[in-house]
Amino acid sequence: MKAYISLGANIGDRFSQLEDAVRMLQSLGDTDVTNHSSYYETKPVGVTDQPDFLNAVVEIETNLAPLDLLEQTQAIEQELGRIRTKKWGPRTIDLDILLYEDENIELESLIIPHPRMLERGFVMLPLAEVAPELQLEDGRTAAEAARAFAGDSGIVK
Ligand SMILES: Nc1nc2nc(S)n(CCO)c2c(=O)[nH]1
């Protein structure tokens, strides 16, 4: 099953945190990282008084069910020492499941498609890099949706 995961880090050695997270995703049983985006230097959105992020998106093929995939991404965050002080504060690593095939999931612990993905340039630009033809729930392709963020000075590839 095909899924897309957004990665973000804004404290510590951000690059190696992201690299480690991709490697750990690859090492999960039943999961292969089949594509990944460039790294993007991005201004924080939401809580803006925090360091700039490094963001990326990976495409995976997995036999893990969505909740099992969530459990594994949370385990990777813990393993890489996610210091979760404030809910929206700086974090060593953040893995968000964006999409899982065409599934719609509305659980306390997991909402898919990710509810804020379409409004986040730091998600849509790397997602469009990995899967430009991906059909989104609003009928646009990822490439079309990402165009809205193309000039965003807060996102540097
Ligand atoms: N640029 C940017 N801003 C963010 N705000 C939050 S919260 N996050 C964490 C993702 O949920 C980010 C992020 O990854 N990148």
Backbone and ligand atoms as CSV (ligand in chain L), in Angstrom:
chain,resi,resn,atom,element,x,y,z
A,1,MET,N,N,0.865,-1.186,0.000
A,1,MET,CA,C,0.000,0.000,0.000
A,1,MET,C,C,0.904,1.240,0.000
A,2,LYS,N,N,0.483,2.249,-0.761
A,2,LYS,CA,C,1.302,3.461,-0.907
A,2,LYS,C,C,0.868,4.498,0.123
A,3,ALA,N,N,1.867,5.097,0.757
A,3,ALA,CA,C,1.569,6.154,1.741
A,3,ALA,C,C,2.612,7.266,1.607
A,4,TYR,N,N,2.256,8.450,2.076
A,4,TYR,CA,C,3.159,9.605,2.020
A,4,TYR,C,C,3.302,10.155,3.423
A,5,ILE,N,N,4.552,10.433,3.820
A,5,ILE,CA,C,4.848,10.914,5.174
A,5,ILE,C,C,5.641,12.207,5.082
A,6,SER,N,N,5.215,13.206,5.843
A,6,SER,CA,C,5.944,14.471,5.929
A,6,SER,C,C,6.908,14.385,7.109
A,7,LEU,N,N,8.133,14.863,6.893
A,7,LEU,CA,C,9.151,14.858,7.951
A,7,LEU,C,C,9.560,16.294,8.231
A,8,GLY,N,N,9.770,16.600,9.503
A,8,GLY,CA,C,10.227,17.953,9.848
A,8,GLY,C,C,11.110,17.924,11.075
A,9,ALA,N,N,12.102,18.811,11.114
A,9,ALA,CA,C,12.981,18.915,12.286
A,9,ALA,C,C,13.428,20.358,12.401
A,10,ASN,N,N,13.483,20.855,13.655
A,10,ASN,CA,C,13.964,22.239,13.770
A,10,ASN,C,C,14.870,22.480,14.964
A,11,ILE,N,N,15.334,21.409,15.577
A,11,ILE,CA,C,16.403,21.609,16.571
A,11,ILE,C,C,17.415,20.487,16.395
A,12,GLY,N,N,18.635,20.746,16.876
A,12,GLY,CA,C,19.694,19.739,16.742
A,12,GLY,C,C,20.206,19.710,15.314
A,13,ASP,N,N,20.843,18.588,14.991
A,13,ASP,CA,C,21.365,18.444,13.630
A,13,ASP,C,C,20.224,17.986,12.742
A,14,ARG,N,N,19.487,18.948,12.208
A,14,ARG,CA,C,18.224,18.687,11.511
A,14,ARG,C,C,18.421,17.722,10.355
A,15,PHE,N,N,19.509,17.906,9.613
A,15,PHE,CA,C,19.717,17.070,8.415
A,15,PHE,C,C,19.875,15.611,8.813
A,16,SER,N,N,20.745,15.358,9.825
A,16,SER,CA,C,20.968,13.940,10.164
A,16,SER,C,C,19.743,13.357,10.861
A,17,GLN,N,N,18.959,14.212,11.536
A,17,GLN,CA,C,17.699,13.696,12.107
A,17,GLN,C,C,16.796,13.173,10.991
A,18,LEU,N,N,16.691,13.968,9.919
A,18,LEU,CA,C,15.806,13.546,8.819
A,18,LEU,C,C,16.364,12.293,8.142
A,19,GLU,N,N,17.687,12.297,7.934
A,19,GLU,CA,C,18.329,11.127,7.306
A,19,GLU,C,C,18.086,9.880,8.158
A,20,ASP,N,N,18.250,10.042,9.477
A,20,ASP,CA,C,18.048,8.882,10.372
A,20,ASP,C,C,16.601,8.397,10.296
A,21,ALA,N,N,15.673,9.348,10.239
A,21,ALA,CA,C,14.249,8.959,10.202
A,21,ALA,C,C,13.944,8.193,8.917
A,22,VAL,N,N,14.493,8.638,7.796
A,22,VAL,CA,C,14.257,7.941,6.519
A,22,VAL,C,C,14.846,6.538,6.601
A,23,ARG,N,N,16.051,6.454,7.153
A,23,ARG,CA,C,16.706,5.136,7.289
A,23,ARG,C,C,15.885,4.216,8.189
A,24,MET,N,N,15.317,4.773,9.242
A,24,MET,CA,C,14.524,3.944,10.166
A,24,MET,C,C,13.205,3.516,9.532
A,25,LEU,N,N,12.636,4.389,8.709
A,25,LEU,CA,C,11.423,3.992,7.973
A,25,LEU,C,C,11.758,2.822,7.037
A,26,GLN,N,N,12.893,2.952,6.351
A,26,GLN,CA,C,13.311,1.909,5.410
A,26,GLN,C,C,13.531,0.576,6.149
A,27,SER,N,N,14.004,0.674,7.395
A,27,SER,CA,C,14.361,-0.567,8.111
A,27,SER,C,C,13.140,-1.215,8.776
A,28,LEU,N,N,11.984,-0.536,8.693
A,28,LEU,CA,C,10.767,-1.182,9.242
A,28,LEU,C,C,10.470,-2.431,8.426
A,29,GLY,N,N,10.012,-3.471,9.090
A,29,GLY,CA,C,9.562,-4.644,8.331
A,29,GLY,C,C,8.406,-4.189,7.452
A,30,ASP,N,N,8.179,-4.880,6.341
A,30,ASP,CA,C,6.991,-4.609,5.520
A,30,ASP,C,C,6.937,-3.196,4.960
A,31,THR,N,N,8.058,-2.472,4.967
A,31,THR,CA,C,7.996,-1.093,4.464
A,31,THR,C,C,9.221,-0.770,3.625
A,32,ASP,N,N,8.990,-0.149,2.463
A,32,ASP,CA,C,10.093,0.339,1.615
A,32,ASP,C,C,9.885,1.813,1.328
A,33,VAL,N,N,10.954,2.598,1.452
A,33,VAL,CA,C,10.901,4.003,1.035
A,33,VAL,C,C,11.125,4.000,-0.475
A,34,THR,N,N,10.091,4.386,-1.227
A,34,THR,CA,C,10.181,4.262,-2.685
A,34,THR,C,C,10.536,5.584,-3.367
A,35,ASN,N,N,10.449,6.684,-2.649
A,35,ASN,CA,C,10.844,7.969,-3.231
A,35,ASN,C,C,10.956,8.978,-2.090
A,36,HIS,N,N,11.854,9.964,-2.252
A,36,HIS,CA,C,11.836,11.033,-1.249
A,36,HIS,C,C,12.194,12.351,-1.902
A,37,SER,N,N,11.686,13.419,-1.289
A,37,SER,CA,C,11.855,14.764,-1.869
A,37,SER,C,C,13.226,15.323,-1.505
A,38,SER,N,N,13.513,16.487,-2.043
A,38,SER,CA,C,14.651,17.281,-1.566
A,38,SER,C,C,14.322,17.743,-0.149
A,39,TYR,N,N,15.334,18.362,0.482
A,39,TYR,CA,C,15.106,18.973,1.791
A,39,TYR,C,C,14.803,20.450,1.588
A,40,TYR,N,N,13.821,20.942,2.335
A,40,TYR,CA,C,13.396,22.336,2.211
A,40,TYR,C,C,13.653,23.045,3.532
A,41,GLU,N,N,14.266,24.226,3.436
A,41,GLU,CA,C,14.477,25.102,4.600
A,41,GLU,C,C,13.242,25.966,4.697
A,42,THR,N,N,12.507,25.884,5.821
A,42,THR,CA,C,11.196,26.539,5.831
A,42,THR,C,C,10.994,27.359,7.104
A,43,LYS,N,N,10.369,28.496,6.937
A,43,LYS,CA,C,10.005,29.323,8.099
A,43,LYS,C,C,8.884,28.623,8.857
A,44,PRO,N,N,8.932,28.674,10.186
A,44,PRO,CA,C,7.874,27.998,10.957
A,44,PRO,C,C,6.502,28.627,10.702
A,45,VAL,N,N,5.503,27.786,10.560
A,45,VAL,CA,C,4.124,28.290,10.510
A,45,VAL,C,C,3.414,27.781,11.755
A,46,GLY,N,N,2.340,28.442,12.119
A,46,GLY,CA,C,1.668,28.080,13.379
A,46,GLY,C,C,2.383,28.818,14.497
A,47,VAL,N,N,3.224,28.120,15.212
A,47,VAL,CA,C,4.034,28.775,16.257
A,47,VAL,C,C,5.277,29.343,15.568
A,48,THR,N,N,5.322,30.647,15.374
A,48,THR,CA,C,6.398,31.207,14.535
A,48,THR,C,C,7.648,31.547,15.350
A,49,ASP,N,N,7.506,31.613,16.714
A,49,ASP,CA,C,8.725,31.958,17.488
A,49,ASP,C,C,9.490,30.683,17.821
A,50,GLN,N,N,9.940,30.003,16.773
A,50,GLN,CA,C,10.762,28.800,16.938
A,50,GLN,C,C,11.705,28.713,15.749
A,51,PRO,N,N,12.741,27.903,15.833
A,51,PRO,CA,C,13.739,27.876,14.746
A,51,PRO,C,C,13.137,27.410,13.419
A,52,ASP,N,N,13.824,27.798,12.320
A,52,ASP,CA,C,13.402,27.340,10.995
A,52,ASP,C,C,13.456,25.813,10.945
A,53,PHE,N,N,12.601,25.242,10.101
A,53,PHE,CA,C,12.533,23.787,9.942
A,53,PHE,C,C,13.297,23.340,8.706
A,54,LEU,N,N,13.659,22.091,8.728
A,54,LEU,CA,C,14.053,21.375,7.524
A,54,LEU,C,C,12.942,20.357,7.289
A,55,ASN,N,N,12.328,20.424,6.095
A,55,ASN,CA,C,11.187,19.539,5.803
A,55,ASN,C,C,11.451,18.683,4.559
A,56,ALA,N,N,10.763,17.559,4.536
A,56,ALA,CA,C,10.829,16.670,3.362
A,56,ALA,C,C,9.571,15.811,3.370
A,57,VAL,N,N,9.340,15.112,2.261
A,57,VAL,CA,C,8.242,14.131,2.166
A,57,VAL,C,C,8.815,12.851,1.568
A,58,VAL,N,N,8.421,11.717,2.126
A,58,VAL,CA,C,8.813,10.433,1.552
A,58,VAL,C,C,7.558,9.678,1.126
A,59,GLU,N,N,7.755,8.873,0.078
A,59,GLU,CA,C,6.721,7.948,-0.400
A,59,GLU,C,C,7.148,6.556,0.045
A,60,ILE,N,N,6.233,5.810,0.618
A,60,ILE,CA,C,6.579,4.444,1.050
A,60,ILE,C,C,5.581,3.450,0.463
A,61,GLU,N,N,6.053,2.224,0.329
A,61,GLU,CA,C,5.188,1.065,0.065
A,61,GLU,C,C,5.192,0.264,1.362
A,62,THR,N,N,4.031,0.004,1.936
A,62,THR,CA,C,4.023,-0.683,3.222
A,62,THR,C,C,2.866,-1.672,3.307
A,63,ASN,N,N,3.107,-2.743,4.056
A,63,ASN,CA,C,2.006,-3.667,4.372
A,63,ASN,C,C,1.432,-3.363,5.753
A,64,LEU,N,N,2.026,-2.375,6.420
A,64,LEU,CA,C,1.508,-2.009,7.748
A,64,LEU,C,C,0.154,-1.330,7.567
A,65,ALA,N,N,-0.791,-1.645,8.445
A,65,ALA,CA,C,-2.079,-0.936,8.451
A,65,ALA,C,C,-1.840,0.475,8.987
A,66,PRO,N,N,-2.730,1.413,8.698
A,66,PRO,CA,C,-2.503,2.802,9.106
A,66,PRO,C,C,-2.140,2.991,10.569
A,67,LEU,N,N,-2.866,2.343,11.471
A,67,LEU,CA,C,-2.569,2.544,12.907
A,67,LEU,C,C,-1.237,1.912,13.295
A,68,ASP,N,N,-0.873,0.831,12.602
A,68,ASP,CA,C,0.445,0.235,12.884
A,68,ASP,C,C,1.551,1.136,12.340
A,69,LEU,N,N,1.297,1.743,11.177
A,69,LEU,CA,C,2.276,2.688,10.611
A,69,LEU,C,C,2.432,3.878,11.565
A,70,LEU,N,N,1.320,4.356,12.108
A,70,LEU,CA,C,1.373,5.477,13.065
A,70,LEU,C,C,2.226,5.097,14.273
A,71,GLU,N,N,2.008,3.881,14.765
A,71,GLU,CA,C,2.765,3.402,15.933
A,71,GLU,C,C,4.261,3.415,15.618
A,72,GLN,N,N,4.618,3.013,14.397
A,72,GLN,CA,C,6.033,2.954,14.009
A,72,GLN,C,C,6.614,4.368,13.829
A,73,THR,N,N,5.816,5.275,13.281
A,73,THR,CA,C,6.359,6.640,13.103
A,73,THR,C,C,6.544,7.300,14.467
A,74,GLN,N,N,5.636,7.018,15.404
A,74,GLN,CA,C,5.788,7.563,16.757
A,74,GLN,C,C,6.999,6.950,17.450
A,75,ALA,N,N,7.240,5.680,17.192
A,75,ALA,CA,C,8.414,5.015,17.783
A,75,ALA,C,C,9.704,5.638,17.240
A,76,ILE,N,N,9.700,5.983,15.957
A,76,ILE,CA,C,10.881,6.633,15.360
A,76,ILE,C,C,11.085,8.013,16.001
A,77,GLU,N,N,10.005,8.741,16.224
A,77,GLU,CA,C,10.123,10.058,16.883
A,77,GLU,C,C,10.721,9.898,18.283
A,78,GLN,N,N,10.226,8.887,19.002
A,78,GLN,CA,C,10.747,8.664,20.366
A,78,GLN,C,C,12.232,8.307,20.295
A,79,GLU,N,N,12.537,7.353,19.394
A,79,GLU,CA,C,13.911,6.847,19.247
A,79,GLU,C,C,14.877,7.991,18.941
A,80,LEU,N,N,14.439,8.905,18.109
A,80,LEU,CA,C,15.333,10.016,17.723
A,80,LEU,C,C,15.247,11.142,18.748
A,81,GLY,N,N,14.581,10.835,19.871
A,81,GLY,CA,C,14.664,11.760,21.002
A,81,GLY,C,C,13.808,12.983,20.820
A,82,ARG,N,N,12.594,12.789,20.246
A,82,ARG,CA,C,11.744,13.943,20.087
A,82,ARG,C,C,11.473,14.555,21.451
A,83,ILE,N,N,11.983,15.775,21.607
A,83,ILE,CA,C,11.769,16.462,22.873
A,83,ILE,C,C,10.463,17.207,22.732
A,84,ARG,N,N,9.362,16.617,23.199
A,84,ARG,CA,C,8.053,17.219,22.961
A,84,ARG,C,C,7.703,18.099,24.158
A,85,THR,N,N,8.309,19.300,24.158
A,85,THR,CA,C,7.983,20.188,25.296
A,85,THR,C,C,6.577,20.739,25.063
A,86,LYS,N,N,6.471,21.783,24.214
A,86,LYS,CA,C,5.120,22.314,23.923
A,86,LYS,C,C,4.553,21.528,22.738
A,87,LYS,N,N,3.191,21.443,22.699
A,87,LYS,CA,C,2.575,20.672,21.608
A,87,LYS,C,C,3.081,21.154,20.255
A,88,TRP,N,N,3.160,22.467,20.104
A,88,TRP,CA,C,3.574,22.991,18.788
A,88,TRP,C,C,4.992,23.528,18.852
A,89,GLY,N,N,5.754,23.123,19.870
A,89,GLY,CA,C,7.083,23.718,20.021
A,89,GLY,C,C,8.123,23.033,19.156
A,90,PRO,N,N,9.400,23.444,19.331
A,90,PRO,CA,C,10.491,22.863,18.551
A,90,PRO,C,C,10.550,21.340,18.786
A,91,ARG,N,N,11.005,20.646,17.755
A,91,ARG,CA,C,11.052,19.179,17.917
A,91,ARG,C,C,12.240,18.650,17.142
A,92,THR,N,N,12.855,17.599,17.712
A,92,THR,CA,C,14.005,17.017,17.016
A,92,THR,C,C,13.522,16.418,15.706
A,93,ILE,N,N,12.343,15.767,15.730
A,93,ILE,CA,C,11.857,15.165,14.482
A,93,ILE,C,C,10.358,15.013,14.580
A,94,ASP,N,N,9.712,15.185,13.448
A,94,ASP,CA,C,8.256,15.107,13.408
A,94,ASP,C,C,7.872,14.333,12.156
A,95,LEU,N,N,7.145,13.253,12.326
A,95,LEU,CA,C,6.678,12.485,11.179
A,95,LEU,C,C,5.163,12.553,11.158
A,96,ASP,N,N,4.600,13.070,10.068
A,96,ASP,CA,C,3.140,13.129,9.930
A,96,ASP,C,C,2.719,12.276,8.735
A,97,ILE,N,N,1.806,11.339,8.972
A,97,ILE,CA,C,1.267,10.567,7.851
A,97,ILE,C,C,0.300,11.468,7.097
A,98,LEU,N,N,0.575,11.712,5.820
A,98,LEU,CA,C,-0.250,12.621,5.019
A,98,LEU,C,C,-1.404,11.867,4.354
A,99,LEU,N,N,-1.032,10.772,3.681
A,99,LEU,CA,C,-1.998,9.997,2.882
A,99,LEU,C,C,-1.652,8.516,3.018
A,100,TYR,N,N,-2.700,7.700,2.930
A,100,TYR,CA,C,-2.513,6.239,2.931
A,100,TYR,C,C,-3.483,5.695,1.876
A,101,GLU,N,N,-2.938,5.339,0.703
A,101,GLU,CA,C,-3.825,5.003,-0.433
A,101,GLU,C,C,-4.931,6.057,-0.501
A,102,ASP,N,N,-6.146,5.621,-0.766
A,102,ASP,CA,C,-7.239,6.618,-0.856
A,102,ASP,C,C,-8.081,6.600,0.405
A,103,GLU,N,N,-7.491,6.143,1.503
A,103,GLU,CA,C,-8.288,5.969,2.725
A,103,GLU,C,C,-8.615,7.312,3.395
A,104,ASN,N,N,-9.794,7.313,4.005
A,104,ASN,CA,C,-10.192,8.431,4.864
A,104,ASN,C,C,-10.330,7.887,6.272
A,105,ILE,N,N,-9.563,8.428,7.189
A,105,ILE,CA,C,-9.554,7.930,8.571
A,105,ILE,C,C,-9.760,9.112,9.508
A,106,GLU,N,N,-10.741,8.958,10.419
A,106,GLU,CA,C,-11.020,10.044,11.383
A,106,GLU,C,C,-11.012,9.451,12.776
A,107,LEU,N,N,-9.821,9.328,13.338
A,107,LEU,CA,C,-9.714,8.791,14.693
A,107,LEU,C,C,-9.092,9.853,15.591
A,108,GLU,N,N,-9.261,9.692,16.880
A,108,GLU,CA,C,-8.647,10.613,17.847
A,108,GLU,C,C,-7.144,10.715,17.572
A,109,SER,N,N,-6.567,9.544,17.275
A,109,SER,CA,C,-5.100,9.507,17.161
A,109,SER,C,C,-4.609,9.754,15.729
A,110,LEU,N,N,-5.529,9.639,14.750
A,110,LEU,CA,C,-5.048,9.654,13.352
A,110,LEU,C,C,-6.141,10.157,12.423
A,111,ILE,N,N,-5.834,11.210,11.707
A,111,ILE,CA,C,-6.755,11.733,10.683
A,111,ILE,C,C,-5.997,11.704,9.348
A,112,ILE,N,N,-6.586,10.975,8.389
A,112,ILE,CA,C,-5.974,10.877,7.040
A,112,ILE,C,C,-7.065,11.117,6.002
A,113,PRO,N,N,-6.883,11.965,5.028
A,113,PRO,CA,C,-5.701,12.774,4.741
A,113,PRO,C,C,-5.403,13.762,5.881
A,114,HIS,N,N,-4.099,14.107,6.032
A,114,HIS,CA,C,-3.710,15.018,7.118
A,114,HIS,C,C,-4.530,16.317,6.981
A,115,PRO,N,N,-5.185,16.741,8.057
A,115,PRO,CA,C,-6.157,17.851,7.961
A,115,PRO,C,C,-5.557,19.193,7.553
A,116,ARG,N,N,-4.261,19.389,7.741
A,116,ARG,CA,C,-3.701,20.716,7.445
A,116,ARG,C,C,-2.758,20.697,6.232
A,117,MET,N,N,-2.679,19.549,5.573
A,117,MET,CA,C,-1.648,19.421,4.529
A,117,MET,C,C,-1.849,20.417,3.386
A,118,LEU,N,N,-3.076,20.645,2.964
A,118,LEU,CA,C,-3.298,21.493,1.778
A,118,LEU,C,C,-2.927,22.959,2.030
A,119,GLU,N,N,-2.861,23.336,3.308
A,119,GLU,CA,C,-2.554,24.750,3.611
A,119,GLU,C,C,-1.074,24.918,3.965
A,120,ARG,N,N,-0.287,23.835,3.839
A,120,ARG,CA,C,1.103,23.888,4.267
A,120,ARG,C,C,2.039,23.782,3.069
A,121,GLY,N,N,2.698,24.902,2.738
A,121,GLY,CA,C,3.647,24.859,1.629
A,121,GLY,C,C,4.784,23.895,1.915
A,122,PHE,N,N,5.171,23.799,3.206
A,122,PHE,CA,C,6.294,22.915,3.549
A,122,PHE,C,C,5.929,21.451,3.396
A,123,VAL,N,N,4.651,21.172,3.185
A,123,VAL,CA,C,4.215,19.802,2.859
A,123,VAL,C,C,3.951,19.677,1.362
A,124,MET,N,N,3.206,20.632,0.809
A,124,MET,CA,C,2.747,20.498,-0.576
A,124,MET,C,C,3.883,20.582,-1.590
A,125,LEU,N,N,4.896,21.416,-1.344
A,125,LEU,CA,C,5.984,21.502,-2.325
A,125,LEU,C,C,6.795,20.199,-2.378
A,126,PRO,N,N,7.223,19.654,-1.238
A,126,PRO,CA,C,7.936,18.367,-1.344
A,126,PRO,C,C,7.037,17.223,-1.809
A,127,LEU,N,N,5.745,17.267,-1.440
A,127,LEU,CA,C,4.834,16.204,-1.904
A,127,LEU,C,C,4.703,16.252,-3.430
A,128,ALA,N,N,4.593,17.460,-3.965
A,128,ALA,CA,C,4.467,17.609,-5.425
A,128,ALA,C,C,5.752,17.198,-6.132
A,129,GLU,N,N,6.861,17.313,-5.425
A,129,GLU,CA,C,8.140,16.881,-6.024
A,129,GLU,C,C,8.165,15.359,-6.160
A,130,VAL,N,N,7.597,14.698,-5.142
A,130,VAL,CA,C,7.628,13.229,-5.108
A,130,VAL,C,C,6.513,12.636,-5.964
A,131,ALA,N,N,5.331,13.258,-5.931
A,131,ALA,CA,C,4.174,12.674,-6.638
A,131,ALA,C,C,3.335,13.775,-7.269
A,132,PRO,N,N,3.861,14.407,-8.337
A,132,PRO,CA,C,3.156,15.549,-8.935
A,132,PRO,C,C,1.751,15.232,-9.437
A,133,GLU,N,N,1.553,13.973,-9.885
A,133,GLU,CA,C,0.252,13.609,-10.472
A,133,GLU,C,C,-0.747,13.107,-9.446
A,134,LEU,N,N,-0.321,13.070,-8.179
A,134,LEU,CA,C,-1.194,12.545,-7.120
A,134,LEU,C,C,-2.520,13.309,-7.113
A,135,GLN,N,N,-3.614,12.562,-7.117
A,135,GLN,CA,C,-4.946,13.207,-7.087
A,135,GLN,C,C,-5.312,13.525,-5.633
A,136,LEU,N,N,-5.589,14.775,-5.327
A,136,LEU,CA,C,-5.969,15.157,-3.970
A,136,LEU,C,C,-7.489,15.092,-3.823
A,137,GLU,N,N,-7.958,15.175,-2.584
A,137,GLU,CA,C,-9.400,15.002,-2.359
A,137,GLU,C,C,-10.216,16.129,-3.006
A,138,ASP,N,N,-9.571,17.274,-3.279
A,138,ASP,CA,C,-10.349,18.366,-3.902
A,138,ASP,C,C,-10.248,18.318,-5.424
A,139,GLY,N,N,-9.735,17.211,-5.954
A,139,GLY,CA,C,-9.737,17.036,-7.413
A,139,GLY,C,C,-8.496,17.573,-8.097
A,140,ARG,N,N,-7.705,18.391,-7.393
A,140,ARG,CA,C,-6.478,18.908,-8.017
A,140,ARG,C,C,-5.380,17.858,-7.914
A,141,THR,N,N,-4.356,18.042,-8.759
A,141,THR,CA,C,-3.158,17.196,-8.570
A,141,THR,C,C,-2.274,17.899,-7.530
A,142,ALA,N,N,-1.340,17.150,-6.970
A,142,ALA,CA,C,-0.410,17.744,-5.992
A,142,ALA,C,C,0.365,18.890,-6.635
A,143,ALA,N,N,0.728,18.732,-7.911
A,143,ALA,CA,C,1.482,19.791,-8.606
A,143,ALA,C,C,0.651,21.069,-8.690
A,144,GLU,N,N,-0.651,20.906,-8.994
A,144,GLU,CA,C,-1.515,22.092,-9.091
A,144,GLU,C,C,-1.647,22.766,-7.731
A,145,ALA,N,N,-1.846,21.963,-6.701
A,145,ALA,CA,C,-2.021,22.524,-5.346
A,145,ALA,C,C,-0.739,23.193,-4.864
A,146,ALA,N,N,0.404,22.647,-5.255
A,146,ALA,CA,C,1.694,23.196,-4.781
A,146,ALA,C,C,2.010,24.528,-5.433
A,147,ARG,N,N,1.394,24.764,-6.611
A,147,ARG,CA,C,1.696,26.003,-7.339
A,147,ARG,C,C,1.380,27.233,-6.479
A,148,ALA,N,N,0.393,27.081,-5.590
A,148,ALA,CA,C,-0.005,28.218,-4.743
A,148,ALA,C,C,1.150,28.672,-3.849
A,149,PHE,N,N,2.109,27.763,-3.602
A,149,PHE,CA,C,3.189,28.085,-2.663
A,149,PHE,C,C,4.505,28.366,-3.397
A,150,ALA,N,N,4.468,28.343,-4.720
A,150,ALA,CA,C,5.722,28.383,-5.490
A,150,ALA,C,C,6.563,29.604,-5.123
A,151,GLY,N,N,5.951,30.749,-4.935
A,151,GLY,CA,C,6.737,31.959,-4.681
A,151,GLY,C,C,7.020,32.215,-3.211
A,152,ASP,N,N,6.612,31.292,-2.354
A,152,ASP,CA,C,6.710,31.517,-0.906
A,152,ASP,C,C,8.179,31.657,-0.492
A,153,SER,N,N,8.518,32.873,-0.055
A,153,SER,CA,C,9.939,33.115,0.275
A,153,SER,C,C,10.354,32.326,1.527
A,154,GLY,N,N,9.336,31.826,2.254
A,154,GLY,CA,C,9.683,31.093,3.489
A,154,GLY,C,C,10.023,29.635,3.260
A,155,ILE,N,N,10.129,29.264,1.985
A,155,ILE,CA,C,10.413,27.852,1.680
A,155,ILE,C,C,11.507,27.800,0.624
A,156,VAL,N,N,12.651,27.306,1.035
A,156,VAL,CA,C,13.790,27.278,0.103
A,156,VAL,C,C,14.229,25.835,-0.106
A,157,LYS,N,N,14.234,25.422,-1.362
A,157,LYS,CA,C,14.602,24.022,-1.640
A,157,LYS,C,C,16.113,23.856,-1.519
L,1,LIG,N1,N,7.795,25.254,8.383
L,1,LIG,C1,C,7.234,24.424,9.285
L,1,LIG,N2,N,6.391,24.915,10.215
L,1,LIG,C2,C,5.847,24.044,11.102
L,1,LIG,N3,N,4.966,24.271,12.120
L,1,LIG,C3,C,4.732,23.109,12.708
L,1,LIG,S1,S,3.696,22.915,14.038
L,1,LIG,N4,N,5.430,22.100,12.118
L,1,LIG,C4,C,5.461,20.693,12.509
L,1,LIG,C5,C,4.696,19.833,11.549
L,1,LIG,O1,O,3.517,19.423,12.122
L,1,LIG,C6,C,6.141,22.669,11.090
L,1,LIG,C7,C,7.032,22.158,10.100
L,1,LIG,O2,O,7.349,20.960,10.004
L,1,LIG,N5,N,7.548,23.088,9.231
